[in-house]
Structures are given as C-alpha cells and as structure tokens.
Amino acid sequence: MQQYVERVVDLTEPEANQIFNLPVEEAQRVLMESSAEAVGKIHGSFALIARAGKTVRMARSLDRPMRYFLAKRQEGPVLIVAHRIDDIYNWLKSEGLHGQFHPSYTRMVPAHHVVEIQLIGCPDPDPVYTRFFTPELGTLPPDLDRIGELYIAALAEEISQWLDHVPESDPIGVCFSGGIDSGSVFLTTYHVMQKRGMNLGRLKAFVLDLGDGPDVRQARAFLEAQDLGLFLEPIETEASTLDVQQTIRIVEDYKPLDIESATMALALCRGIRDRYPDWRHLIDGDGGDENLKDYPIEENPELTIRSVVHNCMLYQEGWGVGKIKHSLTYSGGLSRSYTRTYAPAHHFGFSGFSPYTRPSVVAIAEAIPFIQLTNYSVERLYELKGEIVARGIHKLTGQDMPVFPKRRFQHGALPEDALRRRLPHHETEYRRQFLSLYQ
C-alpha cells in the first residue's frame, strides 16, 4: 500500500494578521484544537491555517481573502493556501505543477466558517464547513435611537481597539467621500482620538478627485458642516490613468461593479502612495452598505425585500455555504467582493481596516428588526441607514452628521457618463480578460 506524504504550503503572510487578543500561534492552536465557537472569539483581522497530521483547518475574517488549491503529486497531495490566485499559480509553476491549474479550481474560504480538509489522497473528500459566527436576527426593539446608539458604540469600540495597535506616531488616513459610511467612520475616529488625547494632526480624510466628480464637493460640505474642513485632502488624479486591465489583474475578479469600485480604489491608493511614500494605515467604511441593507434591490432580479430582510447576512455572505448559488471559487456577498478594498490597499503597501466588517458591529446590524421597521417597504428600508447612523453619531459625539443620498464610490469620483466611457465593458469581457491571465 502506498504511503502518502502530504504537504501544506502557507503563503498567507501570517505576520499580516491583526489579532487583538491572542498571539497568532495561540489563535492557530485554537483553530486546530478548539470548537468553532472558540474561533469566533478571536478578535481582529485574520486568515489562519492550522494542521495536525492529515487534518487541515482554515478560517478567515470578512476582511481578509483566503484561497486554497489542492494539487496532486506522486508522493501525495499538496495544499497551497494564499490570499491571491496568482500566488498559488506561481508556486505551482515553480514546482512544475501548473499543468493542473485553472483559476476556477481554486477555492475561497468563506468568511465566518472553519473549513476542515482531510489530506488523504485521491479521491479527495469534500471540505467540512462549520460556522463560527451566527448573529441573531431582529432581537432589538424597534427604537431607532437605541439602535443607532448601539451600532455606533460598537463601531467606536472597534476603532479604539484598532488604534491601540497603530504606532502612536503613525498617521491615519480615512478613505473619504462624505457619504454615510466614510463620514461616520471619520467622525467616530476623530471622536475616539480626541477623547483619548491623541494627536489629531495624525488624521486626514483622503477624497479621490478625477475631475468634476461630485465626491469632492460632498466631502468638503460634510466636513465644513462640522468645522473640520482642515482635515480634508483631495487626491487629484487624471482619469486617463485608469487601467481596468490592471484592476482585473490585481483584484482577480470580473464583476463589473466591483471592478469599477476597485479601479477607483487603486487610483486613490496610488495617489496617496505617490504623495506619502511611507504612509501605512488606512481606514474606510466598507461593509456599511451591507450591514444596513442599503443596496438598490430593483437592480438585482434575484432579490426581493423579503429575501433581503429574512436571510441572515445576505449581503455579507451571499446565499451562503451549501446553497446552489454559492460560488466555491469566490464565496459570495462581501465575503467575495472585499477584494475590491483589500487588494488595492495591499498592492500599494497599505494596512487597511474596515470597522464595519467586524462581527461585533455586524451582530448589532443583524439584530435590527428590519421587518418591523419597514413592514416590507423598500423605500422605508432605504431611509433607515441614514436615520440609524446619524442618530448614533449624535449620541456618541453630539454632532449632527450630514446625510447625503447614496452614491457608489465609482460614481462619486467621476461623473457616471464619463465612467462609462472609461470602463465600458460588461461582465463577459471582464471575465475573458481575467481568464486570459492564465492562458
């Protein structure tokens, strides 16, 4: 009988984990030896892998992509784990195993799950998925003041924990548009830093300016309404520098809205890096739309108001593991699309942080009684986000936060008709361009 020699290759940059309550090695031990419930008590941003014999376990937070590929060797299987598809491919090439590769054969560890794999040879058994974060739905009373207070208090606590691990002399940049999410993140960060006696000169609000985009005006109006205009710093970039092929290569996806958003994120990160070669820490509001279910339902024929308010973390996780619509290659929801934020920042050497993705904040959002508050009214659902966040900001800071109409990142940096001229393609063309990277 053949003796298999299994191998695990970890390309996930373990030093990039930002775990607040445990050393990384202890978190790996918890992942391997403890229950999924214990994994849910690991605080921070992480992509963890642990192994005991032929058993491998993996888990990640919502804000960290984590992919894997199982290759065959005569002596036994090899599991390669990385943040990026091209890292897996390049390692396979270095070992002469790239003939087995296709990007669709890679798998994404779904956020909020422990994934267990047995390296026992051929045929390989399916992974076992065990959820480690299961927030309860609709448990809060329908009191918008109380909901806002709890939601922004959780946001402030996450920002405070993050600041504990940022070196005290390092500057902090908020990716800013003056919208509800980035606006609330800026005001909360400002409040926490002020309350803790930190140097507010470390803080900037970076807004992307590609020429005549509405975000610059909105960002300025937002901050000037709070007498905080001195923190605003526009990052001017020529629209002619936008390169969708580069975006597809960096983000490793082809969904048009995510490619458009990531193209703007790359322009912003490139502009900040050119101006500040040593800047490292960026904070943003990604996840705020998903938490408060603020996406235009009418643009997605698969959704109804009932599916949105009845399915736990639909926008964070998609339809969920074990469902027909769940992509094994890409996961679903923000679990998939967070690469639009992570990959541009990582590419330019930034350490990013999205406090709205943290489980403590998501749990408050999922506890909101959306059914009671909306009575299945789409219009009422769209109104809730601004009301909840503004009330929470006022409770925390005493400030009256401006609430502007929702606008996607890509539509704020550049007028929409100009964006269409620069990024004209549909999903099939973006998918073709992505697959061509591996032909």
Protein Blocks (a to p, Z undefined) as FASTA:
>chain_A
ZZdddddddfkommlpccfkbcfklmmmmmmmmcfklmmmpgcjddddddehjbccdddd
fklccdddddddfkbccddddfbfklmmmmmmmnopmmmpcfklpccddehiacddddeb
jaddddddddfbdcdehkaccbfklmmmmmmmmmmmmmmmmmmmgcfkbccddddehiak
lmmmmmmmmmmmmmnopafklpccddddeehpaklmmmmmmmmmnopmmmpccddddfkl
pcfklmmmmnopabfklmmmmmmmmmmmmmmmmmmmmbmbdcdfehjlmmnopacfklpm
kbcfklmmmpghklmnonoehiaklcfklogajllmmmmmmmmmmmnopacddfklpmkl
mmmmmmpcfklmnnopaklmmmmmmmmmmmmmmmmnopacdddddddfklmmpcfklmmm
mmmccfklmmmmmmmmmZZ
